[in-house]
Amino acid sequence: MGYMIRSVLLLGLLTGIFLFVGNLIAGKVGMTIALILAGIMNFLAYWFSDKIVLAMYGAREISYEEAPWLHAMVEELARRANIPKPKIYLVPMEQPNAFATGRGPSKGIVAVTSGILRLLDRDELRGVLAHEIGHIKNRDVLVATMAATIAGAISYLVNMLQFALLFGHSRDEEGNQNPLSILGSILLIIITPIIAALIQMAISRSREYLADETGAKISGDPLALARALEKIHYYVYNIPAEVNQGTAHLFIENPLKGEGIWELFSTHPSTEKRIERLKELARKMGKLY
């Protein structure tokens, strides 16, 4: 529940920033316009996200006849997660990776790259698939869309403020520029999107931890996922792939993530921390390592 509560608190914080900055910049009418515009764009992205991302990576659905063992594995994990069996897609990519998409449990899709099928053994692949099914079960596409909508609305508000500065919104009653008002507006323009992005990234990292935990409990084998992450982490940096920045958060391992302080700007936690937490979860579940 800790990761779930953290996600809710971060979404609440992001909403609070939107309300505060929105009222300061554009009032209730401006806030409503910004939220509607961001909502429309992200609703369309949410509704068609599966088709967009699958087409982007040239993915094709894997038939039962092609890989009955893989379908059996996904079906068993979905049953343990108490959700309908997701469709399975193959991404023609040498880099070992995987992602989940779809509007919810009834429309879930898990996609695996050709590289990950060659790299991992059955237990490790099962751990990865359980992680992706965890994303579906936790409705992470919806959570990411909510965060993107609020962050997008904040971006629209900042754009409004930029236009207002250009057209003299910061002038006083006598028509003179107010230096303090200009300085405050510039600070808002610079700082607000950065804070919103940091919170959005923190939400994404929290959902990754939650999917690790959910997936480990679904599979009953946290150490298999830990081994898989260790292998994937090594090969992701040695086998580059054309990954769109806007979809990087979907993958189980993000090749664009940073280390140290740059981890704040990453959609994924560090692999080392994820492995440590999975080992701790294994200990609590009575799994020896």
C-alpha positions in Angstrom: 0.0 0.0 0.0 3.0 2.3 0.5 3.6 2.9 -3.2 -0.1 3.3 -3.9 -0.4 6.0 -1.1 2.7 7.7 -2.4 1.2 7.9 -5.9 -2.0 9.4 -4.6 -0.1 12.0 -2.5 2.1 13.0 -5.5 -1.0 13.3 -7.7 -2.5 15.5 -5.0 0.6 17.6 -4.8 0.6 18.0 -8.6 -3.1 19.0 -8.5 -2.4 21.5 -5.7 0.4 23.2 -7.8 -2.0 23.4 -10.7 -4.7 25.0 -8.6 -2.3 27.5 -6.9 -0.4 28.5 -10.0 -3.6 28.4 -12.2 -5.5 30.8 -9.9 -2.4 33.0 -9.7 -1.9 33.2 -13.4 -5.3 32.9 -15.1 -8.1 32.6 -12.4 -10.8 30.0 -12.5 -11.7 30.6 -16.2 -8.1 30.2 -17.3 -7.6 27.1 -15.2 -10.7 25.5 -16.6 -9.6 26.2 -20.2 -6.1 24.8 -19.6 -7.5 21.7 -17.9 -10.0 21.1 -20.7 -7.4 21.4 -23.4 -4.9 19.1 -21.6 -7.8 16.7 -20.8 -8.9 16.4 -24.4 -5.3 15.8 -25.7 -4.5 13.2 -23.0 -7.9 11.5 -23.3 -7.2 10.9 -27.0 -3.7 9.7 -26.1 -5.2 7.3 -23.4 -7.9 6.0 -25.7 -5.6 5.2 -28.6 -2.3 4.7 -26.6 -2.2 0.9 -27.3 -2.6 1.3 -31.1 -0.1 4.2 -31.2 2.7 2.6 -29.3 2.3 -0.8 -31.0 2.4 0.8 -34.5 5.4 2.9 -33.4 7.5 -0.2 -32.7 6.1 -2.4 -35.5 4.7 -4.9 -33.0 2.6 -7.8 -34.1 0.3 -10.1 -32.1 1.7 -13.5 -31.3 -0.8 -16.3 -32.1 -1.4 -19.2 -29.7 -0.1 -21.6 -32.4 3.2 -19.7 -32.6 4.0 -19.8 -28.9 1.6 -22.0 -26.9 3.9 -22.0 -23.9 4.0 -18.2 -23.8 0.2 -18.0 -23.9 0.0 -20.5 -21.2 2.4 -18.5 -19.0 0.5 -15.3 -19.5 -2.9 -17.0 -18.9 -1.6 -18.5 -15.6 -0.3 -15.1 -14.4 -3.4 -13.3 -15.4 -5.5 -15.8 -13.5 -3.3 -15.3 -10.4 -3.8 -11.6 -10.8 -7.5 -12.0 -11.2 -7.7 -10.1 -14.5 -8.6 -11.2 -18.1 -5.7 -12.6 -20.1 -3.9 -9.8 -22.0 -3.1 -10.0 -25.7 0.6 -10.8 -26.4 2.6 -8.8 -28.9 6.2 -9.2 -30.3 8.3 -6.1 -30.9 11.1 -6.8 -33.5 13.8 -5.3 -31.3 17.2 -6.8 -30.4 17.3 -4.9 -27.1 15.8 -7.0 -24.3 12.8 -5.2 -23.0 9.0 -5.4 -22.4 6.1 -3.1 -21.8 2.4 -3.1 -21.0 -0.3 -1.0 -22.6 -4.1 -0.8 -23.0 -6.9 1.2 -21.3 -7.4 -1.2 -18.4 -7.5 -4.9 -17.3 -10.1 -5.8 -19.9 -8.0 -4.3 -22.8 -4.6 -5.2 -21.5 -1.6 -5.9 -23.8 1.8 -7.2 -22.9 4.6 -6.7 -25.5 8.0 -8.4 -25.4 11.0 -7.8 -27.7 12.6 -10.6 -29.7 15.8 -9.8 -27.7 14.2 -10.6 -24.3 12.8 -13.9 -25.5 16.3 -15.0 -26.4 18.0 -13.6 -23.3 15.9 -14.8 -20.4 15.1 -18.3 -19.1 11.5 -19.2 -18.5 11.4 -18.3 -14.8 13.0 -14.8 -15.5 10.6 -14.2 -18.4 7.7 -15.2 -16.2 8.9 -12.6 -13.6 9.0 -9.9 -16.3 5.5 -10.8 -17.6 4.2 -10.7 -14.0 5.6 -7.2 -13.7 3.8 -6.1 -16.8 0.6 -7.7 -15.7 1.1 -5.8 -12.5 1.0 -2.6 -14.4 -2.3 -3.6 -16.1 -3.8 -4.7 -12.8 -2.8 -1.4 -11.1 -4.2 0.6 -14.1 -0.9 2.4 -14.5 -1.8 3.7 -18.0 -4.7 5.6 -16.4 -2.5 6.9 -13.6 0.1 8.1 -16.1 -2.6 9.8 -18.1 -4.0 11.6 -15.1 -0.5 12.9 -14.2 0.1 13.9 -17.8 -3.2 15.8 -17.9 -2.4 17.9 -14.8 1.2 18.5 -15.9 -0.1 19.4 -19.4 -2.6 21.9 -17.9 0.2 23.5 -15.9 2.2 23.8 -19.1 -0.7 25.5 -20.8 -1.0 28.0 -17.9 2.7 28.8 -18.1 2.2 29.5 -21.9 -0.6 31.8 -21.0 1.7 33.7 -18.6 4.4 34.0 -21.3 1.8 35.5 -23.7 0.6 37.8 -21.0 4.1 39.1 -20.4 4.6 39.7 -24.1 1.4 41.8 -24.2 2.1 43.8 -21.1 0.0 41.9 -18.5 2.4 42.9 -15.8 1.9 46.7 -16.2 0.4 48.7 -13.3 -2.6 51.0 -13.5 -0.5 53.8 -15.0 0.8 51.5 -17.7 4.3 51.1 -16.3 6.1 47.8 -16.1 6.4 46.4 -12.6 9.9 44.9 -12.2 8.9 42.7 -9.3 5.9 41.4 -11.2 8.0 40.6 -14.2 10.6 38.8 -12.1 8.0 36.8 -10.3 6.4 35.8 -13.6 9.7 34.7 -15.1 10.5 32.6 -12.0 7.0 31.0 -12.3 7.7 30.3 -16.0 11.0 28.6 -15.3 10.4 26.8 -12.0 6.8 25.6 -12.3 7.3 23.2 -15.3 10.4 21.8 -13.7 8.6 21.0 -10.4 5.6 19.5 -12.3 8.0 17.3 -14.4 9.8 16.2 -11.2 6.5 15.1 -9.6 5.4 13.4 -12.8 8.7 11.4 -12.9 8.3 10.6 -9.2 4.8 9.2 -9.9 6.2 7.0 -12.7 9.0 5.7 -10.5 6.5 4.9 -7.7 4.4 2.9 -10.2 7.5 0.9 -11.3 8.2 0.0 -7.7 4.5 -1.0 -7.3 4.5 -3.1 -10.4 7.7 -4.9 -9.2 6.0 -5.7 -5.9 2.7 -6.6 -7.5 4.4 -8.8 -10.1 6.6 -10.5 -7.6 3.5 -11.4 -5.5 1.6 -12.6 -8.6 4.5 -14.8 -9.7 5.5 -15.8 -6.2 9.1 -15.5 -7.2 10.6 -12.0 -6.6 14.2 -13.3 -7.2 13.3 -14.4 -10.8 12.3 -10.8 -11.6 15.5 -9.5 -9.8 17.7 -11.8 -12.0 15.8 -10.6 -15.1 16.3 -7.0 -14.2 20.0 -7.5 -13.7 20.4 -9.1 -17.1 18.2 -6.6 -18.9 20.0 -3.7 -17.3 23.4 -4.9 -18.6 22.2 -5.6 -22.2 20.1 -2.4 -22.5 23.2 -0.3 -22.3 25.1 -2.6 -24.8 22.3 -3.0 -27.3 21.0 0.5 -28.2 17.5 0.9 -29.6 15.4 3.6 -31.2 13.1 4.4 -28.3 10.9 7.4 -28.4 11.4 9.5 -25.2 7.6 9.9 -24.9 7.2 6.1 -24.5 10.3 5.3 -22.5 8.3 5.1 -19.3 6.4 2.1 -20.7 9.4 -0.2 -20.8 10.5 -2.3 -17.9 14.0 -0.8 -18.3 14.6 2.7 -19.5 17.9 3.2 -21.5 17.6 6.9 -21.1 17.5 7.1 -17.3 20.2 8.7 -15.3 22.1 7.9 -12.2 22.6 9.9 -9.0 20.8 13.3 -8.9 19.7 12.7 -12.6 17.6 9.9 -11.3 15.1 12.6 -10.2 14.4 13.2 -13.9 14.1 9.5 -14.8 10.8 7.6 -15.3 12.4 4.6 -13.6 14.2 4.0 -10.3 17.7 2.7 -10.4 17.9 -1.0 -11.2 20.1 -1.6 -8.1 17.4 -0.2 -5.8 14.7 -2.3 -7.5 16.8 -5.4 -7.1 17.4 -4.6 -3.4 13.7 -4.2 -2.7 12.9 -7.4 -4.5 15.4 -9.3 -2.4 13.9 -7.8 0.7 10.4 -8.8 -0.5 11.8 -12.3 -1.1 13.0 -12.4 2.5 9.6 -11.4 3.8 7.9 -14.0 1.6 10.2 -16.7 3.0 12.1 -17.2 -0.2 15.8 -18.0 0.4 18.6 -16.3 -1.6 
